[in-house]
């Protein structure tokens, strides 16, 4: 599972994340929601081991992300905000580079590369350098590198950002497909995405969790029965 306990991050006088605690178990797709500056991305970066918490702890599949960083990262596929990539590399070369870093070898390596390329529909751009791709294709390459090693846990920051409606549908279908056997956390500002793929939603505001429930149950808190109205009311 993913577990956070009192996860906190301070920058001088600013508390970006304030005592966040939650668990995510296999089969769950958690939507992590909040307005800009609420602490979503900072929380996900701490879970992924990219930044160090001021206090508290996080673990992935039982591995503390600070004390057992390599073991935790082996279990993790991470799509960061903006998905920084090596722009000068061709798509195929980049994905093969990631497969090498992940220790994939032999027929299993080829199977996983073929799966990621086909599932993200990257065949037409394999020879192009990443810097020449549209934002949507770059996002799909970023997602391909996150899943190429078949991780047990996926942390996806705005996975459909920049995609057209058809591409969004494909990525959401992929998330639903993978959710049967993985733990998935999605940061998003698109509430329809939560309804489409998430089994649970956490709303964070000013660095603290203010709601945690199934999307349908959260929606019933508003007279309109709309999740966006609940979101607006509790994050003001």
HELIX and SHEET records of a PDB file:
HELIX    1   1 UNK A   40  UNK A   47  1                                   8    
HELIX    2   2 UNK A   69  UNK A   74  1                                   6    
HELIX    3   3 UNK A   91  UNK A  101  1                                  11    
HELIX    4   4 UNK A  106  UNK A  119  1                                  14    
HELIX    5   5 UNK A  123  UNK A  125  5                                   3    
HELIX    6   6 UNK A  130  UNK A  132  5                                   3    
HELIX    7   7 UNK A  135  UNK A  147  1                                  13    
HELIX    8   8 UNK A  165  UNK A  178  1                                  14    
HELIX    9   9 UNK A  191  UNK A  197  1                                   7    
HELIX   10  10 UNK A  215  UNK A  219  1                                   5    
HELIX   11  11 UNK A  227  UNK A  235  1                                   9    
SHEET    1   A 4 UNK A  14  UNK A  24  0                                        
SHEET    2   A 4 UNK A   2  UNK A  11 -1                                        
SHEET    3   A 4 UNK A  55  UNK A  60 -1                                        
SHEET    4   A 4 UNK A  63  UNK A  64 -1                                        
SHEET    1   B 6 UNK A  76  UNK A  79  0                                        
SHEET    2   B 6 UNK A 153  UNK A 157  1                                        
SHEET    3   B 6 UNK A 183  UNK A 187  1                                        
SHEET    4   B 6 UNK A  29  UNK A  33  1                                        
SHEET    5   B 6 UNK A 200  UNK A 205  1                                        
SHEET    6   B 6 UNK A 208  UNK A 213 -1                                        
END                                                                             
